[in-house]
Amino acid sequence: MDTNQDEHPPKKRKRKAADDPIKKRAVVITGEDVIRKPGSNEVPMPTTITLAKINKDKTRRKEISFTLSKTEEDMKEILKETFPILAGTER
């Protein structure tokens, strides 16, 4: 008889409120990190070796904090403040 399932029901994830802080790790990848095919607008993922080098660089990998109530413009500002390399860019 398997009673293990009845003793510990699976925990449900608590839904975040709009003002609850969320922390995520962000990484900046530049055009020099990827090899683009000529004439293509696609941006491929960097190689594993390149990603390992990026992850060691503390200026390009940081934790950011935001809330669900942030707008797209707010998020852009957070990223530009966190990563100075993005200050002069716009997409």
N, C-alpha and C positions, 0 to 999 in steps of 0.2 A: 504494500500500500504506500503510495507516494503522497505524503502530506506536505511536502516542501512547497508546492504551489499555493496551498491554502494559507500557509503561515505568513508568506511575504508577497502580497499582491504587487504587481508592478507599479512603480511610482509614476504619477502623471506629472508632466512638465507644467510648471506654473507659467501662465501666460504673462508676459511682461506688460506693464502699464506704459503709457506713452512717455512718462517722465522717468522711468527706471533706467539707470545707466547701463549701457552695454559696452563691454570692452572686447576689442578685436585686434589682432596683429595685422599690420599693413606693411606691404613691401613695395618699394618703387622700382620699376623695371624701365630702363631707358632704351632708346633705339640701338645703342651700342651692345646691348645684352642679347639681342635677337638677330637672327639672320633672315632677312626678308627676301622673298623671290622677286626678281625684277618685274615691275609692272603690277604687282599685287598689293592690295590694300589690307590683306590679312596680316595679323601680327601673331606669329607662332610663339609658343612657349620657349623660353630659353632652355639650353641643355642642362642636364643634371649637374654638370661640373660648374656651369655658370651660376645656377641657382645656389649651389653650395657657397660660392664666393660671395654672392649677394647677401645670403643669410648671415655671414660672418661680419659684414659691414654694418655696424650699429647705426650709421647715419641713414641707411636705406631700409631698415627694418625696425619699426617701432610699434608700440601699442597705442591705439587711439581709443577714446571714450566718447560715446554719443548716446542720444536717446532716440526713440522711435518718432518723436515729434519733430525732429530736425528735418529741414527741407533740403533739397538737392543743393541749393546755394550755400546753406549752412555747412553741409558736408564738404563742399569744395573748399570753404574757408578753413575748416578744421584740418583738412589734408595739407593745404598750403602753409598753415602755421606749423604743422608737425614736420613737414618736409620742405625746407627752404628751396630745394631744387625745383619744386613745382610752382614757385611764386610767380614766375613770368610766363606761365603756360596757360592756355585755354583750349578746351575741346568742346 
